[in-house]
Amino acid sequence: MKVDKIYTHENNEYKITINNLVLYKCSYSEKEFDHIFYMIHMITKNNKGVQVYLDMTKEITSEFEKEFVETIESLKEI
């Protein structure tokens, strides 16, 4: 797996408002399919760890990536 980009609240590409959130956009190939893999690691105000993963083939990225990014941008600190 290759990490293509790392996003935080300091990046301007996505509107991440949570200080303790890191988003990794990765890629890999398996069984002749190219994949995009997102990993979110976040620490809450109560010092609890949260992990979210999205794994999709590149074929469906144009259909679902925008929705996933909108969901990430809607997250608020808990």
C-alpha positions as CSV (number, residue, x, y, z in Angstrom):
1,M,0.0,0.0,0.0
2,K,1.3,3.5,-0.9
3,V,0.3,6.6,1.0
4,D,-0.5,9.2,-1.7
5,K,-1.5,12.1,0.5
6,I,-2.0,13.0,4.2
7,Y,-4.6,15.6,5.2
8,T,-5.1,17.5,8.5
9,H,-7.0,20.6,9.6
10,E,-3.9,22.6,8.4
11,N,-4.4,21.5,4.8
12,N,-6.6,23.6,2.6
13,E,-7.8,20.9,0.2
14,Y,-10.4,19.4,2.5
15,K,-12.3,21.4,5.2
16,I,-11.3,19.3,8.2
17,T,-12.2,21.2,11.4
18,I,-11.0,18.6,13.9
19,N,-7.5,19.3,15.2
20,N,-6.8,15.7,16.2
21,L,-7.8,14.1,12.9
22,V,-5.5,12.8,10.3
23,L,-6.8,11.5,6.9
24,Y,-4.6,9.2,4.7
25,K,-5.4,8.7,1.1
26,C,-3.7,5.5,-0.1
27,S,-3.6,3.3,-3.2
28,Y,-2.9,-0.3,-3.9
29,S,-3.6,-3.0,-6.5
30,E,-5.0,-6.5,-5.8
31,K,-6.2,-9.2,-8.1
32,E,-6.0,-6.9,-11.2
33,F,-8.0,-4.1,-9.5
34,D,-6.7,-0.7,-8.5
35,H,-8.0,0.5,-5.1
36,I,-8.3,3.8,-3.3
37,F,-8.1,3.4,0.5
38,Y,-8.9,6.1,3.0
39,M,-7.9,5.9,6.6
40,I,-9.1,8.3,9.3
41,H,-7.4,8.4,12.7
42,M,-8.9,10.7,15.3
43,I,-8.6,11.4,19.0
44,T,-11.7,12.7,20.8
45,K,-11.8,15.3,23.6
46,N,-12.2,12.3,26.0
47,N,-9.0,10.8,24.7
48,K,-10.7,8.0,22.8
49,G,-9.4,6.7,19.5
50,V,-11.6,6.5,16.4
51,Q,-10.7,4.9,13.2
52,V,-12.7,4.9,9.9
53,Y,-11.7,3.1,6.7
54,L,-13.1,3.3,3.2
55,D,-11.7,0.9,0.6
56,M,-13.1,1.1,-3.0
57,T,-11.9,0.2,-6.5
58,K,-10.9,3.1,-8.7
59,E,-13.7,2.2,-11.0
60,I,-16.3,3.5,-8.5
61,T,-14.2,6.4,-7.1
62,S,-15.9,9.1,-9.2
63,E,-19.3,7.9,-7.9
64,F,-18.5,7.6,-4.2
65,E,-15.4,9.7,-3.3
66,K,-17.2,13.0,-3.3
67,E,-19.8,11.6,-0.8
68,F,-17.1,10.3,1.5
69,V,-15.2,13.7,1.4
70,E,-18.5,15.5,2.2
71,T,-18.9,13.2,5.2
72,I,-15.4,13.9,6.4
73,E,-15.9,17.6,6.1
74,S,-19.1,17.4,8.1
75,L,-17.4,15.7,11.1
76,K,-17.4,17.8,14.3
77,E,-15.2,17.4,17.4
78,I,-16.8,15.2,20.0
